[in-house]
Amino acid sequence: MAKNSTRRSALADAGIAVLAREGSRGLTHRAVDEEAGVPTGTTSNYFRSRDALVAGLFERIGERLGPTPGDLEALFELRLESGRRPELAALLGPWLRAGFEADVAFNRSAGLPGGPREIALFHYAIDGLLLDLLTTPIDPDVATDDVIAVLVAGLLPEH
């Protein structure tokens, strides 16, 4: 497998763009090659299988400090596909749980209020909010920051 980490990241970025634009059925090695503007077969050198490509996309989204809308669209596509493909669920599940556990650990170490239950509820609410924002919003005039502030206030005990 090829070792150039810059090229690997660029290919993963291209894969995220393809997935966000074309959906999971459009995510192929060839489509990623075309999106990245590299010779046919390049993506296969870095990600030998579709599952390896998908795992690379998870890894790349996780590397970014703040996910882009394309990252979020790609992640929702993969989450939907994981409901139909157990092998994808086996890749995605541990990745999602590790992110959740990191959030719980951060919250605890920072001395912030709320425990695992509240953080899980917040994740569920934010996932729904993101889906709403990425598709057809229930209320397109409401400010996202206002929704998040109300969610946090509702989830955390008074202190």
ABEGO torsion letter per residue (X at the ends): XBABAAAAAAAAAAAAAAAAAAEAAABBAAAAAAAAGBBBGAAAAABABAAAAAAAAAAAAAABABBBAAAAAAAAAAAAAAAABAAAAAAAAAAAAAAAAAAAAAAAAAGBBEBAAAAAAAAAAAAAAAAAAABBBABAABBAAAAAAAAAAAABBBX
